[in-house]
Amino acid sequence: MTILFQILNKRWFLYLVLLLNAFGTIYGYIWYGEQLSDTPAIFLIFVPDSPTASLFFALVVIAFLLKKNWPLIEALAIVTLIKYGIWAVVMNILVLVVTGEISGVAIMLITSHAAMALQGMLYSPFYRIKAWHLIVVAIWTIHNDIIDYLFKMMPRYHMLDQYTISIGYFTFWLSIVSIFVAYLLCIKKERFNSKLTQ
């Protein structure tokens, strides 16, 4: 375990993680391009869920490279990485179940989003999140769910339209679980803690 965290803390590895997240963020915003083009301006910030999560984490990594912690951004990153990482994996598997088909893009999305959730948790010992940071992020996260499923701003998977209500219910509880996992990993007194040494 010590070796793993030593690698995670190496500058060359942090630069690699930053590069991968920058690429994923750019690709994600492009993926949302069509939906963003007809989204009302007031909702634009709430639509591109996964690329915004990876953007938060890219900012966390930049802070690490500067030997700093930006705890509010860390809280936004871990909750959204876990939530949208798992969400996208489940949705793409659900598409497979419903249609009986899976594309190369879907496999890439499953793999990359699983990695998103994993990286958010792996770097948690380096975060310096306080309770108020997580409370702010919890409000943001639940509010985002309301915008998505009350105002129909959720990511578009047209083949799953008939399951929108069930997906919305699942997403709400996924938010709660993600916030709770962030609490366990980042705030609970018995959590595993590590320092940036690069």
Secondary structure as GFF3:
##gff-version 3
##sequence-region A 1 198
A	DSSP	alpha_helix	2	8	.	.	.	ID=ss1
A	DSSP	alpha_helix	11	31	.	.	.	ID=ss2
A	DSSP	alpha_helix	33	37	.	.	.	ID=ss3
A	DSSP	three_ten_helix	41	46	.	.	.	ID=ss4
A	DSSP	alpha_helix	49	65	.	.	.	ID=ss5
A	DSSP	alpha_helix	71	99	.	.	.	ID=ss6
A	DSSP	alpha_helix	104	122	.	.	.	ID=ss7
A	DSSP	three_ten_helix	124	126	.	.	.	ID=ss8
A	DSSP	alpha_helix	131	150	.	.	.	ID=ss9
A	DSSP	three_ten_helix	158	163	.	.	.	ID=ss10
A	DSSP	alpha_helix	164	186	.	.	.	ID=ss11
###
